[in-house]
Amino acid sequence: MTGRRSKSEPIRAARPSDIPRLMEIRAAVRENRLQTLAIGPDDYRPYIEDSRCWVVEPGGTVQAFAALDAEAASIWALFVDPTCEGSGLGRALLEHLIAEARARGLPALALETDAGTRAEAFYLGHGFAITARNLDTLSMSLPLA
């Protein structure tokens, strides 16, 4: 898929039936692969049950998702199927996450990502700043106030 996300592809709340596809997308990414932490279906459920996980499904298939950890004021997940990279889906989900975090009164939004990745450049390009570095992992933050 190329080009920008159209108005006919709205962001919607994730449903429990989306979990297998969310796990598939997360496992398919080329960078920021999970190395030591196993994330299973039960890990997605709290985000879905509390309406803190969203998907975009161009063509009727979920191609990207994001989840907000409101308690930790952080992005728990933001992943785009590799076949849809560069389509604007990640940007749209990030904007949605930021709006949701602001609506919940969070003062900032944090995340961790691998150093030297496209994700690092993506978040820096959207106003996040590096707050700490631990080996190859970066902690980043975006003030929301």
C-alpha positions in Angstrom: 0.0 0.0 0.0 1.3 3.4 -0.9 0.0 6.9 -0.5 -1.8 8.6 2.3 -4.6 7.3 4.5 -8.0 8.3 3.1 -11.0 9.6 5.0 -12.7 6.2 4.3 -10.2 4.5 6.6 -11.1 5.8 10.1 -9.4 4.8 13.3 -11.7 2.6 15.4 -11.4 1.0 18.8 -9.8 -2.4 18.7 -12.0 -5.4 19.5 -11.0 -8.7 21.1 -11.4 -10.4 17.7 -8.6 -8.2 16.4 -6.0 -9.6 18.8 -4.6 -12.4 16.5 -4.1 -9.7 13.8 -2.4 -7.3 16.2 0.0 -10.1 17.3 0.7 -10.9 13.6 1.5 -7.2 12.8 3.7 -6.9 15.9 5.6 -10.0 15.0 6.1 -8.9 11.4 7.9 -5.6 12.0 11.4 -5.4 10.7 12.7 -3.3 13.6 12.0 -3.1 17.3 11.3 -6.8 17.4 10.6 -8.2 20.9 13.7 -10.0 22.0 13.1 -11.2 25.5 9.5 -10.2 26.4 6.8 -12.5 25.4 3.5 -10.7 24.7 0.5 -12.9 24.4 -3.3 -12.3 23.8 -4.0 -11.5 27.5 -1.5 -8.6 27.3 -3.7 -6.9 24.7 -7.0 -7.4 26.5 -6.8 -4.6 29.2 -6.1 -2.0 26.5 -9.0 -3.2 24.4 -11.4 -3.5 27.3 -10.6 0.1 28.5 -10.8 1.6 25.0 -7.1 2.4 24.9 -6.2 0.4 21.7 -7.1 1.5 18.2 -6.8 0.1 14.7 -6.9 1.3 11.1 -8.2 -1.2 8.5 -7.8 0.0 5.0 -9.5 -2.5 2.6 -11.2 -4.2 5.6 -8.1 -5.7 7.1 -6.4 -4.3 10.2 -3.0 -2.9 9.0 -1.9 -0.8 12.0 -2.6 -0.5 15.7 -1.7 1.6 18.7 -2.3 1.3 22.4 -2.0 3.9 25.2 -0.8 3.0 28.7 -2.6 5.9 30.4 -1.4 4.8 33.9 2.2 5.0 32.8 1.6 7.9 30.4 3.2 6.0 27.7 2.7 4.4 24.3 2.4 0.7 24.9 2.4 -0.1 21.1 2.3 1.5 17.7 2.9 -0.9 14.9 2.2 -0.8 11.1 2.2 -3.9 8.9 5.4 -3.7 6.8 3.4 -3.8 3.6 1.8 -0.5 4.7 4.9 1.4 5.8 4.9 5.0 4.6 1.2 5.1 4.1 0.5 7.6 6.9 -1.2 5.0 9.1 1.4 5.3 11.8 1.3 9.1 11.8 -2.6 9.0 12.0 -2.4 6.6 15.0 0.2 8.7 16.7 -1.9 11.8 16.3 -4.8 9.9 17.8 -2.7 8.7 20.7 -1.6 12.2 21.5 -5.1 13.5 21.3 -6.3 10.7 23.6 -3.5 11.4 26.1 -4.3 15.1 26.2 -8.0 14.3 26.7 -7.0 12.2 29.7 -5.1 15.1 31.1 -1.6 13.4 30.8 1.2 16.0 31.1 3.5 14.1 28.8 3.7 10.9 26.7 6.7 8.6 27.0 7.9 5.6 25.1 10.9 3.3 24.6 12.3 2.3 21.2 15.6 0.9 19.8 18.3 3.4 19.0 19.2 4.0 15.3 15.9 2.8 14.0 13.2 4.3 11.7 11.0 4.5 14.8 13.5 6.8 16.5 13.5 9.1 13.5 9.7 8.9 13.3 9.2 9.9 17.0 11.9 12.6 16.8 10.1 14.0 13.7 6.9 14.2 15.7 8.4 16.3 18.6 9.6 13.6 21.0 12.9 14.1 22.7 15.4 11.5 23.9 15.4 11.6 27.7 17.6 8.6 28.4 19.8 6.0 26.7 20.4 2.5 28.0 22.6 0.4 25.7 20.6 0.3 22.5 17.3 1.4 24.0 16.1 5.0 24.0 13.5 6.6 26.4 11.7 9.4 24.7 9.1 11.9 25.8 6.7 14.4 24.4 5.3 17.2 26.6 1.6 17.6 26.1 0.9 20.7 28.2 
